[in-house]
């Protein structure tokens, strides 16, 4: 992952700002839930909500909105800038090549392959990379908060998380293996298409389109089967993951309801646990897909690395 490390180091200030804003957005959201807990407790006791509590709640909502907007904007900018760095690095690599080296490569295949790889990398960075940092902070911060509020309810409800984590890693390996098989089938099909386009004049002269068309359909069928198998397996595994992730919520309702009746915790505390349960179970439910997506992203970056120059002036002076 040398290429990714180089990109992150080059844009370290921008990435650090995006991650920091994401973390602050999460922390302010947790503070809002604490404030909401106090409001619910006041209402359940029949008390009038103090004016200063309402003001704090409005300020928290405004701050959360501002940090969320800034976080999304800077995160999107960071990913777009790194995608542009990759494109410039590819152009710099071509500029460094000598004429004999350029004559030995297939320009169509190089550009087509690069566009596919860079598209996948860009999609992953935009949808997952910075967000995962926020999810990790949200997961850890929520657990720490819930443990400080009620250790008994936290331990009782989230004890199954250990089993869910084990299943997540097991299923992610299966999805990762199928994803790799799909990528290999797609790469083979893309290479075959490039050969057809490159040799089309010769193919037309010798009337070989019918034979090649049948071969293309076979390669396309193999890729389609690999993609279908991956999607089907991922849906089945992640559906079970979603089912397992509902266990902590059920335990929260049962144990939390019991503790509320016994006056061990308040209604606001139970609401706090239920409202934040998605921060713990949600990341577990989506983890197989996240791990598979990262492995796919890692494979794309590995294939891009030989074609990206990190030393050209056009790249370093962006």
C-alpha positions as CSV (number, residue, x, y, z in Angstrom):
1,X,0.0,0.0,0.0
2,X,2.9,2.3,-0.7
3,X,0.9,4.3,-3.2
4,X,-1.9,5.0,-0.7
5,X,0.6,6.0,2.0
6,X,2.2,8.4,-0.4
7,X,-1.1,10.0,-1.3
8,X,-2.2,10.3,2.3
9,X,1.2,11.8,3.2
10,X,1.0,14.3,0.4
11,X,-2.5,15.5,1.5
12,X,-1.9,14.9,5.2
13,X,-3.2,18.3,6.3
14,X,-6.4,18.0,4.2
15,X,-7.0,14.4,5.4
16,X,-6.3,15.3,9.0
17,X,-8.8,18.1,8.8
18,X,-11.4,15.9,7.4
19,X,-10.9,13.2,10.0
20,X,-10.8,15.8,12.8
21,X,-14.1,17.3,11.6
22,X,-15.6,13.9,11.4
23,X,-14.6,13.1,15.0
24,X,-15.9,16.4,16.3
25,X,-19.2,15.8,14.5
26,X,-19.5,12.5,16.3
27,X,-18.6,13.9,19.7
28,X,-21.1,16.8,19.3
29,X,-23.8,14.2,18.4
30,X,-23.1,12.2,21.5
31,X,-23.4,15.4,23.6
32,X,-26.8,16.1,21.9
33,X,-28.0,12.6,23.0
34,X,-26.9,13.3,26.6
35,X,-28.8,16.6,26.5
36,X,-31.9,14.8,25.0
37,X,-31.7,12.3,27.8
38,X,-32.0,15.1,30.4
39,X,-35.0,16.6,28.5
40,X,-36.8,13.2,28.4
41,X,-36.2,12.7,32.1
42,X,-37.6,16.1,32.9
43,X,-40.7,15.5,30.8
44,X,-41.3,12.0,32.3
45,X,-41.2,13.5,35.8
46,X,-43.7,16.2,34.8
47,X,-41.2,19.0,35.3
48,X,-41.0,22.1,33.2
49,X,-38.0,22.1,30.9
50,X,-35.6,24.9,32.0
51,X,-34.9,27.6,29.4
52,X,-31.2,27.1,29.6
53,X,-31.7,23.4,28.7
54,X,-33.6,24.4,25.6
55,X,-31.0,26.9,24.6
56,X,-28.2,24.3,25.0
57,X,-30.2,21.9,22.8
58,X,-30.7,24.5,20.1
59,X,-27.0,25.3,20.2
60,X,-26.0,21.7,19.9
61,X,-28.3,21.2,16.9
62,X,-26.7,24.2,15.2
63,X,-23.2,23.0,16.0
64,X,-23.9,19.5,14.8
65,X,-25.3,20.8,11.5
66,X,-22.2,23.0,10.9
67,X,-19.7,20.3,11.7
68,X,-21.6,17.7,9.6
69,X,-21.6,20.1,6.6
70,X,-17.9,20.9,7.0
71,X,-17.0,17.2,7.5
72,X,-18.8,16.1,4.3
73,X,-17.4,19.0,2.3
74,X,-13.8,18.5,3.3
75,X,-14.1,14.7,3.0
76,X,-15.4,15.0,-0.5
77,X,-12.7,17.6,-1.4
78,X,-9.9,15.3,0.0
79,X,-11.1,12.3,-2.1
80,X,-11.4,14.4,-5.3
81,X,-7.9,15.8,-4.8
82,X,-6.3,12.4,-4.3
83,X,-8.1,11.1,-7.4
84,X,-6.7,14.0,-9.3
85,X,-3.3,13.2,-7.9
86,X,-3.6,9.6,-9.3
87,X,-4.5,10.9,-12.7
88,X,-1.6,13.3,-12.8
89,X,0.7,10.5,-11.5
90,X,-0.4,8.3,-14.4
91,X,0.2,11.2,-16.9
92,X,3.6,11.8,-15.3
93,X,4.5,8.1,-15.7
94,X,3.7,8.2,-19.4
95,X,5.8,11.4,-19.8
96,X,8.8,9.7,-18.2
97,X,8.8,6.7,-20.5
98,X,11.2,6.7,-23.4
99,X,10.0,6.2,-27.0
100,X,11.0,2.5,-27.2
101,X,9.0,1.9,-24.0
102,X,6.0,3.7,-25.4
103,X,6.1,1.7,-28.6
104,X,6.0,-1.6,-26.5
105,X,2.8,-0.8,-24.6
106,X,-0.8,-1.0,-25.8
107,X,-2.1,2.5,-25.3
108,X,-5.7,1.5,-25.5
109,X,-5.3,-1.3,-22.9
110,X,-3.3,1.0,-20.6
111,X,-5.8,3.8,-20.7
112,X,-8.9,1.5,-20.4
113,X,-7.4,-0.4,-17.5
114,X,-6.4,2.7,-15.8
115,X,-9.8,4.3,-16.1
116,X,-11.4,1.2,-14.6
117,X,-9.0,1.0,-11.7
118,X,-9.1,4.8,-10.9
119,X,-12.9,4.7,-11.1
120,X,-13.1,1.9,-8.5
121,X,-10.5,3.7,-6.3
122,X,-12.3,7.0,-6.5
123,X,-15.7,5.4,-5.6
124,X,-14.2,3.7,-2.5
125,X,-12.4,6.9,-1.3
126,X,-15.6,9.0,-1.7
127,X,-17.9,6.5,0.0
128,X,-15.9,4.8,2.6
129,X,-12.4,6.0,3.4
130,X,-12.9,9.0,5.7
131,X,-16.3,7.8,6.8
132,X,-14.7,4.6,8.3
133,X,-12.7,6.8,10.6
134,X,-15.8,8.4,11.9
135,X,-17.6,5.1,12.3
136,X,-14.7,3.8,14.4
137,X,-14.8,6.9,16.6
138,X,-18.6,6.6,16.8
139,X,-18.3,3.0,17.9
140,X,-15.7,3.6,20.5
141,X,-17.2,6.8,21.8
142,X,-20.6,5.3,22.1
143,X,-19.4,2.3,24.1
144,X,-17.4,4.5,26.5
145,X,-20.4,6.8,27.0
146,X,-22.8,3.9,27.6
147,X,-20.4,2.2,30.0
148,X,-20.1,5.4,32.0
149,X,-23.9,5.8,32.2
150,X,-24.9,2.2,33.0
151,X,-22.2,-0.5,33.0
152,X,-24.8,-3.3,33.8
153,X,-27.0,-2.5,30.8
154,X,-24.1,-2.0,28.5
155,X,-22.4,-5.3,29.4
156,X,-25.7,-7.2,29.3
157,X,-26.9,-5.9,25.9
158,X,-23.6,-5.8,24.0
159,X,-22.0,-9.0,25.3
160,X,-23.1,-10.8,22.0
161,X,-21.0,-8.3,20.0
162,X,-17.9,-10.5,20.5
163,X,-19.7,-13.3,18.6
164,X,-20.9,-10.9,15.9
165,X,-17.3,-9.8,15.4
166,X,-16.1,-13.4,14.9
167,X,-18.8,-14.0,12.3
168,X,-18.0,-10.7,10.6
169,X,-14.4,-11.7,10.0
170,X,-15.4,-15.1,8.8
171,X,-17.9,-13.8,6.3
172,X,-15.6,-11.0,5.1
173,X,-13.0,-13.6,4.1
174,X,-15.6,-15.4,1.9
175,X,-16.8,-12.1,0.3
176,X,-13.2,-11.0,-0.2
177,X,-12.3,-14.2,-2.0
178,X,-15.3,-14.0,-4.3
179,X,-14.6,-10.3,-5.0
180,X,-11.1,-11.2,-6.1
181,X,-12.5,-13.9,-8.5
182,X,-14.9,-11.4,-9.9
183,X,-12.1,-8.9,-10.5
184,X,-10.0,-11.4,-12.3
185,X,-12.9,-12.4,-14.5
186,X,-13.6,-8.8,-15.3
187,X,-10.0,-8.0,-16.1
188,X,-9.8,-10.9,-18.5
189,X,-12.9,-9.8,-20.2
190,X,-11.7,-6.2,-20.5
191,X,-8.4,-7.4,-22.0
192,X,-10.3,-9.5,-24.6
193,X,-12.4,-6.5,-25.5
194,X,-9.3,-4.4,-26.0
195,X,-7.8,-7.0,-28.3
196,X,-11.0,-7.0,-30.4
197,X,-10.9,-3.2,-30.7
198,X,-7.2,-3.1,-31.5
199,X,-7.4,-5.8,-34.2
200,X,-10.8,-4.9,-35.6
201,X,-9.6,-4.0,-39.1
202,X,-7.9,-7.4,-39.4
203,X,-10.9,-9.2,-37.9
204,X,-13.2,-7.6,-40.5
205,X,-10.8,-8.6,-43.4
206,X,-10.8,-12.2,-42.4
207,X,-14.5,-12.3,-41.4
208,X,-13.6,-13.6,-37.9
209,X,-16.2,-11.5,-36.0
210,X,-18.6,-14.5,-35.5
211,X,-15.9,-16.6,-33.8
212,X,-14.7,-13.8,-31.6
213,X,-18.2,-12.8,-30.7
214,X,-18.9,-16.3,-29.3
215,X,-15.6,-16.1,-27.3
216,X,-16.6,-12.7,-26.0
217,X,-20.0,-13.9,-24.9
218,X,-18.3,-16.8,-23.0
219,X,-15.9,-14.4,-21.2
220,X,-18.8,-12.1,-20.4
221,X,-20.9,-15.1,-19.1
222,X,-18.0,-16.1,-16.8
223,X,-17.7,-12.6,-15.4
224,X,-21.5,-12.3,-14.9
225,X,-21.6,-15.6,-13.0
226,X,-18.7,-14.5,-10.8
227,X,-20.4,-11.1,-10.1
228,X,-23.8,-12.8,-9.4
229,X,-22.2,-15.3,-7.1
230,X,-20.5,-12.6,-5.1
231,X,-23.6,-10.5,-4.8
232,X,-25.7,-13.4,-3.8
233,X,-23.2,-14.6,-1.2
234,X,-22.7,-11.1,0.2
235,X,-26.5,-10.6,0.5
236,X,-26.9,-13.9,2.4
237,X,-24.0,-13.3,4.7
238,X,-24.9,-9.7,5.4
239,X,-28.6,-10.6,6.0
240,X,-27.5,-13.0,8.7
241,X,-25.2,-10.3,10.0
242,X,-28.1,-7.9,10.2
243,X,-30.2,-10.5,12.1
244,X,-27.4,-11.1,14.6
245,X,-27.0,-7.3,15.0
246,X,-30.6,-7.1,16.2
247,X,-29.9,-9.3,19.3
248,X,-28.3,-6.4,21.3
249,X,-31.4,-4.2,20.6
250,X,-33.7,-7.0,21.8
251,X,-31.6,-7.4,24.9
252,X,-31.7,-3.6,25.4
253,X,-35.5,-3.7,25.3
254,X,-35.8,-6.6,27.7
255,X,-33.0,-5.7,30.2
256,X,-33.5,-2.0,29.8
257,X,-37.3,-2.2,30.4
258,X,-36.7,-4.3,33.5
259,X,-34.2,-1.9,34.9
260,X,-36.5,1.0,34.2
261,X,-39.4,-0.6,36.0
262,X,-37.1,-1.3,39.0
263,X,-36.0,2.4,38.9
264,X,-32.4,1.5,38.4
265,X,-32.3,3.7,35.3
266,X,-34.5,6.4,34.0
267,X,-36.6,6.6,30.9
268,X,-34.2,9.0,29.4
269,X,-31.3,6.6,30.0
270,X,-33.2,3.8,28.2
271,X,-33.9,6.1,25.3
272,X,-30.2,7.1,25.2
273,X,-29.2,3.4,24.9
274,X,-31.9,2.7,22.2
275,X,-31.1,5.8,20.2
276,X,-27.3,5.0,20.2
277,X,-27.6,1.3,19.6
278,X,-27.1,1.8,15.9
279,X,-23.7,3.2,16.5
280,X,-22.6,-0.1,17.9
281,X,-24.6,-2.7,16.0
282,X,-24.7,-0.7,12.7
283,X,-21.0,-0.9,12.1
284,X,-21.0,-4.6,13.0
285,X,-23.8,-5.3,10.5
286,X,-22.0,-3.5,7.7
287,X,-18.5,-4.8,8.5
288,X,-18.4,-7.7,6.0
289,X,-19.1,-5.3,3.2
290,X,-16.6,-2.8,4.5
291,X,-13.8,-5.4,4.7
292,X,-14.6,-6.8,1.3
293,X,-14.7,-3.3,-0.2
294,X,-11.3,-2.5,1.4
295,X,-9.7,-5.6,0.0
296,X,-11.1,-4.8,-3.4
297,X,-9.7,-1.2,-3.1
298,X,-6.3,-2.6,-1.9
299,X,-6.2,-4.8,-5.0
300,X,-6.9,-1.9,-7.3
301,X,-4.2,0.3,-5.6
302,X,-1.7,-2.5,-6.0
303,X,-2.4,-2.8,-9.7
304,X,-2.2,1.0,-10.1
305,X,1.1,1.4,-8.3
306,X,3.4,0.4,-11.2
307,X,1.6,2.9,-13.5
308,X,1.8,5.9,-11.2
309,X,4.9,8.2,-10.9
310,X,5.3,10.0,-7.6
311,X,8.4,11.9,-8.6
312,X,7.3,14.1,-11.5
313,X,7.1,17.8,-11.1
314,X,3.5,17.8,-12.4
315,X,2.5,15.5,-9.5
316,X,4.5,17.0,-6.7
317,X,3.6,20.6,-7.4
318,X,-0.2,20.2,-7.3
